[in-house]
């Protein structure tokens, strides 16, 4: 409609508002029209609306007595009916025929009960009179006081005269239309500025909330708040300059709270703008999205827009063409994000490059994309969340000791590999036990740390093969890969930021750790225990090695078959659960106490009963 309004021959646009439209729809006329216009829907509508529906109104009194009043609903559509919109549109087709472009010279479009016409002021007055004449009989009752005529300045006086007695509001500025805006540039600017101020207030409120619940605030922004301005970005052109305050609020107020007070430079802001699967946080920049989103919207709706502008009611939308446009938009967005990522990688340090590569691994970002539901085990407290963000990008962390209890300088990278305190073992055992628990759902004879069969003089190719009689692996399960055969699994969680991996890519680091496990156990298990062996490797950030991906994919497939649930859902849950387990273990390595507690009491060989008697402790109680 904005495109039509901009045409030289168009003088005004009339936005018609109807009173309680869906409840006033004439059911009898609607059912009759649908039988003629859309027989395929007629049976459903007739069965649903042939008789009045019962509406139950409950009144609760002070004495907790409940009175129920039943009202017969004989007109309109029922709230919640999935075909209400289609039924309403078909019910008003008779009105559309009475006011069609061929007879009125008014270009028009209807979305639900929002009816809009555009053309010359005199034609719009005749069109308005036709709506008043034919609408009420169908249940479409125009509300003149809420209807608006937007006129170009040179036709304003003529419009005031023609619509003088109609109660329709006549304006030369502009008006909101279906969530967008039609009118002058000054009105558009005023409208968008008000919207931006509202969004800024919401971002500030969210930033205040993030001080105590940063994970919940982040999820609220990603899954809720940031989508509020997407519609405006898609429907109103040339508003990039008006969105500056919104980006400032996101960058200077919300992001510092989530990142524990960090002020981002340009590279870091571009980084967190990327989706999590590319190493970012998905905190979009509205300034960069405005022009792109509007262009994509114009492409996607071009066929429908052309039909409305030409008032062609017979031409159907080519849905295959729409799907192809969607695919091209998605492909273009993906390519643009990859280009931005490559440009960013060319400017950052080698350490940051490696951190971004780690964040892109499968399973490394699932803790970011999950809603913080405590009952599901997907929540982090405020320090855990801000620490997790800092670990993800190698940003400085506050409150850490200068020296580790082992004597080395304490850094986040050292914390991931230091054996002092037993946190490395706890991290390993957490993943081992979780994997064994999942295997128990689909396999028999699941054992944690099974001892391998003792050797009887066998020789192996590799000197690194484990030949100890006490050799054991992490988990075994019968019938996982092959029916009846024991499958053995051994896990390793390594820190790819350790010095020994500096010259290796992430993929090569996984291969190295898998190969070490294979040399250690595979030949012995195949020849002596006659089972299969699978090494399962993880990075401390949650990334999986190739064989780990294959293992959990197979586990999800078997579990999906047993539980009759989609494999994709089970894979997503597995990755998210493992991601949180590894993240919490990494945070424990970072913040856990490695120093031994002070020995103020020696209780190892203490005789508690004799001590109580000697100290006469019980006598103080009487």
C-alpha positions in Angstrom: 0.0 0.0 0.0 2.9 2.3 0.6 4.1 1.6 -3.0 0.6 2.5 -4.3 0.5 5.6 -2.2 3.8 6.8 -3.7 2.4 6.6 -7.3 1.8 10.1 -8.8 -1.9 9.4 -9.6 -2.7 8.3 -6.1 -4.1 11.0 -3.8 -4.8 9.2 -0.5 -5.0 5.9 1.4 -8.0 5.0 3.6 -7.4 2.7 6.5 -10.8 1.1 7.6 -11.3 -0.2 11.1 -14.2 -2.6 11.9 -15.9 -2.9 15.2 -15.5 -6.3 16.9 -15.2 -7.7 13.4 -14.6 -11.4 14.1 -17.5 -11.6 16.6 -20.0 -9.8 14.3 -19.4 -11.9 11.2 -22.8 -13.1 9.8 -22.6 -16.9 10.1 -25.5 -17.7 7.9 -24.3 -15.5 5.1 -20.7 -16.8 5.6 -21.7 -20.5 5.4 -23.7 -19.8 2.2 -20.8 -17.9 0.6 -18.3 -20.6 1.5 -20.4 -23.3 -0.1 -20.2 -21.4 -3.3 -16.6 -20.0 -3.1 -14.8 -22.8 -1.3 -16.7 -26.1 -1.2 -13.7 -28.0 0.2 -14.0 -26.0 3.4 -17.9 -25.8 3.5 -18.5 -29.2 5.3 -16.2 -28.2 8.2 -17.6 -24.7 8.6 -21.2 -26.0 8.5 -20.6 -28.7 11.0 -18.8 -26.3 13.3 -21.0 -23.3 13.1 -24.5 -24.5 12.1 -25.7 -24.4 15.7 -24.8 -21.8 18.3 -21.8 -22.6 20.5 -22.0 -22.5 24.3 -19.8 -19.9 25.9 -19.3 -20.5 29.7 -18.9 -17.5 31.9 -17.7 -18.3 35.4 -18.3 -15.9 38.3 -16.5 -16.7 41.6 -17.8 -15.1 44.8 -16.2 -14.5 48.2 -17.5 -17.7 49.7 -15.8 -19.7 46.9 -19.2 -20.4 45.4 -19.1 -20.6 41.6 -21.8 -19.6 39.3 -21.7 -20.5 35.7 -23.7 -18.6 33.1 -24.1 -20.0 29.6 -24.2 -17.6 26.6 -25.2 -18.8 23.1 -22.7 -17.6 20.5 -24.7 -17.3 17.3 -22.5 -14.9 15.3 -18.8 -14.6 14.4 -16.0 -17.1 14.6 -15.0 -19.0 17.7 -11.8 -17.8 19.4 -9.0 -20.4 18.8 -10.6 -22.0 15.7 -7.7 -22.8 13.4 -9.7 -21.9 10.3 -11.2 -18.7 11.7 -9.0 -16.5 9.5 -9.8 -18.4 6.3 -13.5 -18.5 7.2 -13.5 -14.7 7.9 -11.8 -13.9 4.6 -14.2 -16.1 2.6 -17.1 -14.6 4.4 -16.2 -11.1 3.3 -15.6 -12.0 -0.4 -19.1 -10.8 -1.2 -18.2 -7.3 0.1 -14.9 -7.4 -1.9 -16.9 -7.9 -5.1 -19.1 -5.0 -4.3 -16.1 -2.6 -3.9 -13.8 -4.2 -6.4 -11.3 -2.0 -8.4 -13.0 -2.5 -11.7 -16.1 -0.7 -10.3 -14.6 1.8 -7.9 -11.1 2.6 -9.3 -9.8 2.1 -5.8 -6.9 -0.2 -5.3 -7.5 -2.2 -2.2 -6.3 -5.0 0.1 -7.7 -6.7 3.1 -5.8 -8.5 5.9 -8.3 -10.0 8.3 -10.6 -7.1 9.3 -8.1 -4.4 8.3 -9.4 -3.1 4.9 -7.3 -0.6 3.0 -8.1 1.4 -0.2 -5.9 3.8 -2.2 -6.7 6.1 -5.1 -8.3 9.5 -5.7 -10.1 11.2 -2.9 -13.4 11.3 -4.7 -13.2 7.6 -5.6 -12.3 6.8 -2.0 -15.4 8.6 -0.7 -17.6 6.5 -3.0 -15.7 3.4 -1.9 -16.3 4.3 1.7 -20.0 4.7 1.1 -20.2 1.2 -0.5 -18.4 -0.3 2.5 -20.9 1.4 4.8 -23.8 0.1 2.7 -22.8 -3.5 2.2 -20.6 -4.3 5.1 -23.0 -4.4 8.1 -25.2 -7.0 6.4 -22.2 -9.4 6.4 -21.2 -8.4 9.9 -18.5 -6.0 8.8 -19.4 -2.7 10.7 -16.9 0.1 9.9 -15.8 2.2 12.8 -15.5 5.7 11.3 -13.9 7.2 14.4 -11.0 4.7 14.2 -10.7 4.9 10.4 -8.0 7.2 9.0 -7.6 8.9 5.6 -3.9 9.6 4.8 -3.8 12.4 2.2 -1.0 13.9 0.2 -0.7 17.6 1.3 -1.9 19.1 -2.0 -5.2 17.2 -1.7 -5.8 17.7 2.0 -8.4 20.5 1.7 -10.5 18.6 -0.8 -10.4 15.5 1.4 -11.6 17.5 4.5 -14.6 18.7 2.5 -15.6 15.3 1.1 -15.2 13.4 4.4 -16.5 16.3 6.5 -19.6 14.4 7.9 -18.1 10.9 8.0 -16.1 11.2 11.3 -13.1 9.7 9.5 -9.9 11.1 10.7 -8.2 13.0 7.8 -4.4 13.6 8.1 -1.6 14.6 5.8 1.1 13.3 8.2 0.8 9.5 8.3 -0.5 6.6 10.3 0.4 3.1 11.5 -0.6 0.4 9.1 -0.4 -3.3 10.0 2.6 -2.7 12.3 4.4 -0.6 9.7 3.8 3.0 8.6 2.3 5.0 5.7 2.8 8.7 5.3 5.4 11.4 5.2 9.1 11.0 6.1 8.7 13.2 9.2 5.9 11.0 10.5 7.9 7.8 9.7 10.9 9.3 11.6 8.6 10.2 14.6 7.0 6.7 14.6 10.3 4.8 14.4 11.9 7.0 17.0 9.1 6.2 19.4 9.5 2.5 18.7 13.2 2.7 19.2 12.8 4.4 22.5 10.5 1.6 23.7 13.0 -1.0 22.6 15.8 0.8 24.3 13.8 0.9 27.5 13.3 -2.9 27.2 17.0 -3.5 26.6 17.9 -1.4 29.6 15.3 -3.3 31.8 16.8 -6.6 30.5 20.4 -5.3 31.3 19.3 -4.6 34.8 17.8 -8.1 35.1 21.0 -9.5 33.7 22.9 -8.3 36.8 21.4 -11.2 38.7 20.4 -13.6 36.0 22.7 -13.2 32.9 21.8 -16.5 31.3 18.1 -15.9 31.5 18.6 -12.3 30.2 20.7 -13.6 27.3 18.0 -16.2 26.4 15.3 -13.6 26.7 17.2 -11.3 24.2 18.0 -14.1 21.8 14.6 -15.8 21.7 12.4 -12.8 22.4 13.4 -9.2 22.6 15.6 -9.0 19.4 12.7 -10.3 17.3 10.5 -7.4 18.3 12.2 -5.1 15.8 12.6 -7.6 13.0 9.1 -6.8 11.5 9.8 -3.1 11.4 13.2 -3.8 9.8 11.5 -5.8 7.1 8.6 -3.5 6.3 9.9 0.1 6.7 12.7 1.1 4.4 15.6 3.5 5.1 15.6 3.5 8.9 19.2 2.5 9.6 20.1 6.0 10.9 17.2 5.9 13.4 18.4 2.7 15.0 21.6 4.1 16.5 20.3 4.4 20.1 19.1 0.8 20.1 22.6 -0.5 19.1 24.2 1.7 21.7 21.9 0.3 24.4 22.8 -3.3 23.3 26.5 -2.7 23.1 27.1 -0.4 26.0 24.5 -1.6 28.5 23.4 -5.2 27.9 26.5 -6.8 26.5 28.9 -5.6 29.3 26.6 -7.1 32.0 26.6 -10.5 30.1 30.4 -10.4 29.6 31.2 -9.3 33.2 31.9 -5.7 32.4 33.9 -6.1 29.2 33.9 -3.2 26.8 33.9 -4.6 23.3 36.1 -3.4 20.5 34.9 -3.4 16.8 36.2 -6.9 16.1 34.6 -8.4 19.3 31.3 -6.8 18.5 31.3 -8.3 15.0 32.3 -11.6 16.5 29.4 -11.9 19.0 27.0 -10.8 16.2 27.7 -14.1 14.4 25.5 -17.1 15.3 26.8 -19.5 17.9 27.6 -22.3 15.4 30.1 -19.9 13.8 31.6 -19.0 17.1 29.5 -15.9 18.0 26.7 -15.3 20.5 23.9 -14.3 18.1 23.6 -10.8 19.6 22.6 -9.1 16.3 23.4 -5.5 15.3 20.1 -3.8 14.1 22.2 -1.3 12.1 23.6 -4.0 9.9 20.3 -5.9 9.6 18.0 -3.1 8.6 18.8 -2.8 4.9 19.4 -6.5 4.3 16.1 -7.5 6.1 14.1 -5.0 4.0 15.6 -6.2 0.8 15.0 -9.8 1.6 11.4 -9.0 2.6 10.8 -7.2 -0.7 12.2 -10.2 -2.7 10.1 -12.7 -0.7 6.8 -10.8 -1.1 7.4 -9.4 -4.6 4.8 -11.7 -6.3 2.1 -10.8 -3.8 3.0 -7.2 -3.9 2.7 -7.1 -7.7 -0.7 -8.7 -7.6 -1.9 -6.1 -5.1 -0.5 -3.2 -7.1 -2.0 -4.5 -10.3 -5.2 -5.6 -8.5 -5.0 -9.0 -10.1 -7.2 -11.3 -8.1 -6.9 -14.4 -10.3 -3.2 -14.9 -10.4 -2.0 -17.4 -7.8 1.2 -17.2 -5.9 3.9 -19.6 -7.1 4.8 -21.4 -3.9 7.8 -23.2 -5.5 9.2 -19.8 -6.5 8.7 -18.6 -2.9 10.6 -21.6 -1.6 13.4 -21.0 -4.0 13.6 -17.3 -2.9 13.7 -18.5 0.8 16.6 -20.9 -0.1 18.5 -18.2 -1.8 18.0 -15.8 1.1 19.2 -18.4 3.6 22.2 -19.2 1.3 23.0 -15.6 0.9 22.8 -15.0 4.7 25.1 -18.0 5.2 27.7 -16.8 2.7 27.6 -13.3 4.1 28.2 -14.5 7.6 31.1 -16.7 6.4 32.7 -13.7 4.6 32.4 -11.6 7.8 34.0 -14.5 9.7 36.9 -14.8 7.3 37.4 -11.0 7.4 37.4 -11.1 11.2 39.8 -14.0 11.4 42.3 -12.0 9.3 42.4 -9.3 11.9 42.4 -11.2 15.2 45.3 -12.8 17.1 46.3 -16.5 16.6 44.9 -17.3 20.1 41.5 -15.8 19.3 41.5 -17.7 16.0 41.9 -20.9 17.9 39.2 -20.0 20.4 36.8 -19.3 17.5 37.6 -22.6 15.9 36.9 -24.4 19.2 33.6 -22.5 19.6 32.6 -23.8 16.1 33.0 -27.4 16.9 30.0 -29.7 17.1 28.6 -29.6 20.6 30.7 -26.6 21.8 27.8 -24.1 21.7 24.8 -26.2 22.8 24.9 -24.6 26.3 24.4 -21.2 24.7 21.4 -22.2 22.6 19.4 -24.0 25.3 16.8 -22.2 27.4 17.8 -22.0 31.0 15.3 -24.6 32.4 16.4 -25.6 35.9 14.3 -28.8 35.9 16.2 -30.0 32.8 19.6 -29.2 34.3 20.4 -26.4 31.8 21.0 -23.5 34.1 24.1 -21.7 35.2 24.5 -19.1 38.0 25.6 -15.6 37.2 29.4 -16.3 37.8 29.3 -19.6 35.9 27.7 -17.9 32.9 30.0 -14.9 32.7 33.0 -17.2 33.3 31.8 -19.5 30.5 31.6 -16.5 28.0 35.1 -15.4 29.1 36.5 -19.0 28.6 34.8 -19.2 25.2 36.8 -16.2 23.9 39.9 -16.2 26.2 38.9 -12.9 27.8 40.4 -12.0 31.2 38.8 -13.5 34.3 38.7 -11.8 37.7 39.1 -13.3 41.1 41.7 -15.9 40.2 44.8 -16.7 42.2 48.2 -15.7 40.9 49.8 -19.0 41.7 48.4 -22.5 41.7 48.8 -24.8 44.7 51.1 -27.0 42.4 53.5 -24.0 42.2 52.8 -23.0 38.6 51.4 -19.7 37.5 47.6 -19.9 37.6 45.9 -19.2 34.2 42.7 -20.5 32.7 44.7 -22.8 30.4 46.7 -24.2 33.3 43.5 -24.8 35.3 42.2 -27.1 32.5 45.2 -29.4 32.8 46.3 -29.2 36.4 45.8 -32.5 38.2 46.0 -30.9 41.6 42.6 -31.2 43.4 41.3 -34.1 41.4 39.2 -32.0 39.1 40.6 -33.6 35.9 39.4 -37.0 37.1 36.0 -35.6 38.1 35.6 -34.1 34.7 36.4 -37.5 33.0 34.1 -39.5 35.4 31.2 -37.1 34.8 31.2 -37.8 31.0 31.9 -41.5 31.6 29.0 -42.0 33.9 26.6 -40.0 31.8 27.5 -42.0 28.7 27.2 -45.3 30.6 23.7 -44.2 31.8 22.6 -43.6 28.2 24.0 -46.9 27.1 22.0 -48.7 29.8 18.8 -47.5 28.0 19.6 -49.5 24.9 22.2 -52.2 25.7 22.7 -55.1 28.1 25.7 -55.9 30.3 26.8 -52.3 30.6 29.9 -52.0 32.9 31.9 -49.0 34.1 35.7 -49.5 34.2 35.6 -53.2 33.1 39.0 -55.0 33.5 40.3 -56.5 30.3 41.2 -60.2 30.1 44.7 -61.0 31.3 47.3 -61.7 28.8 48.9 -65.1 28.2 52.0 -64.2 26.3 50.4 -62.3 23.3 52.6 -59.9 21.4 51.3 -56.6 20.0 52.6 -54.4 17.2 52.8 -51.2 19.2 55.1 -50.6 22.2 52.5 -48.3 23.6 49.9 -51.1 23.9 48.7 -51.5 27.5 49.9 -55.0 28.5 49.1 -54.7 32.2 47.0 -57.4 33.8 45.0 -54.6 35.6 44.3 -52.8 32.3 40.8 -51.4 32.1 38.7 -49.1 29.9 36.0 -46.7 30.8 32.8 -48.4 29.7 31.7 -51.7 28.0 28.3 -52.6 26.6 27.1 -55.7 24.8 25.5 -55.5 21.4 26.1 -51.8 20.6 27.8 -52.1 17.3 27.3 -55.9 16.6 24.7 -58.1 18.2 26.1 -60.1 21.1 29.6 -58.6 20.8 31.1 -56.6 23.6 31.9 -53.0 22.7 34.6 -51.2 24.7 34.9 -47.4 25.0 37.6 -45.2 26.5 37.3 -41.5 26.9 39.7 -38.6 26.9 39.1 -34.9 27.5 42.0 -32.7 26.4 42.7 -29.0 26.4 43.5 -27.9 22.8 45.0 -24.7 24.1 47.8 -26.7 25.9 51.3 -26.1 24.5 51.6 -29.6 23.0 48.8 -28.8 20.5 50.0 -25.4 19.4 51.2 -26.6 16.0 48.2 -28.8 15.4 44.8 -28.0 14.0 41.7 -28.9 16.1 41.0 -31.9 13.8 44.6 -33.1 14.0 44.5 -32.8 17.8 41.4 -35.0 17.9 43.0 -37.5 15.5 46.2 -37.6 17.7 44.2 -38.4 20.9 42.1 -41.0 19.1 45.2 -42.6 17.6 46.9 -42.8 21.0 43.9 -44.6 22.5 43.7 -47.0 19.5 47.4 -47.9 19.8 46.9 -48.5 23.5 43.8 -50.7 23.5 42.4 -51.7 20.1 44.7 -54.6 19.1 44.4 -56.2 22.6 40.6 -55.9 22.8 40.1 -57.3 19.2 42.5 -60.2 19.7 42.1 -61.1 23.3 38.7 -59.9 24.4 37.3 -60.3 20.9 35.4 -57.1 21.1 35.3 -53.7 19.4 37.0 -50.6 20.6 36.0 -47.0 20.1 37.9 -44.0 21.5 35.8 -41.0 22.5 37.5 -37.7 22.6 36.3 -34.3 23.7 37.8 -30.9 24.0 37.4 -29.1 27.3 35.1 -26.6 25.5 32.7 -29.5 24.5 33.8 -30.3 20.9 33.7 -33.9 19.8 36.2 -36.0 17.8 35.1 -37.9 14.7 34.7 -41.2 16.4 32.8 -39.6 19.3 30.3 -38.1 16.8 29.8 -41.5 15.2 29.3 -43.2 18.5 26.7 -40.7 19.8 25.0 -40.7 16.4 24.6 -44.5 16.6 23.5 -44.3 20.3 20.9 -41.7 19.3 19.7 -43.9 16.4 19.2 -46.9 18.6 17.6 -44.9 21.4 15.2 -43.2 18.9 14.2 -46.6 17.6 13.5 -48.0 21.1 11.7 -44.9 22.4 9.9 -44.1 19.1 11.1 -40.5 19.2 12.8 -38.4 16.5 16.5 -39.1 16.3 17.2 -35.4 15.8 15.6 -34.6 19.2 17.7 -37.2 21.0 20.9 -36.1 19.3 20.2 -32.5 20.3 19.5 -33.5 23.9 22.7 -35.6 24.1 24.9 -32.8 22.8 23.3 -30.3 25.1 23.6 -32.6 28.1 27.3 -33.4 27.4 28.0 -29.7 26.7 26.7 -28.7 30.1 28.6 -31.5 31.8 31.9 -30.5 30.2 31.2 -26.8 30.8 30.5 -27.3 34.5 33.6 -29.4 34.8 35.7 -26.7 33.1 34.3 -24.1 35.5 35.1 -26.4 38.4 38.7 -26.7 37.2 38.8 -22.9 37.0 37.2 -22.0 40.4 37.6 -25.1 42.5 39.8 -25.1 45.6 43.0 -27.0 45.0 44.7 -26.1 48.3 44.3 -28.8 51.0 42.0 -27.7 53.8 43.6 -26.7 57.2 43.9 -29.7 59.5 42.4 -28.3 62.7 41.2 -31.6 63.9 42.7 -35.1 63.5 39.8 -37.5 63.2 41.3 -40.5 61.3 42.0 -42.5 64.4 39.7 -40.7 66.8 37.7 -42.6 69.4 34.5 -40.5 69.5 32.9 -42.3 72.4 35.9 -42.0 74.6 36.4 -38.4 73.7 32.8 -37.5 74.7 33.2 -39.3 78.0 36.6 -37.7 78.8 35.3 -34.2 77.8 32.0 -34.6 79.7 30.3 -33.1 76.6 26.9 -34.7 77.4 26.7 -33.2 80.9 26.1 -29.8 79.4 22.8 -31.0 77.9 21.1 -31.7 81.3 
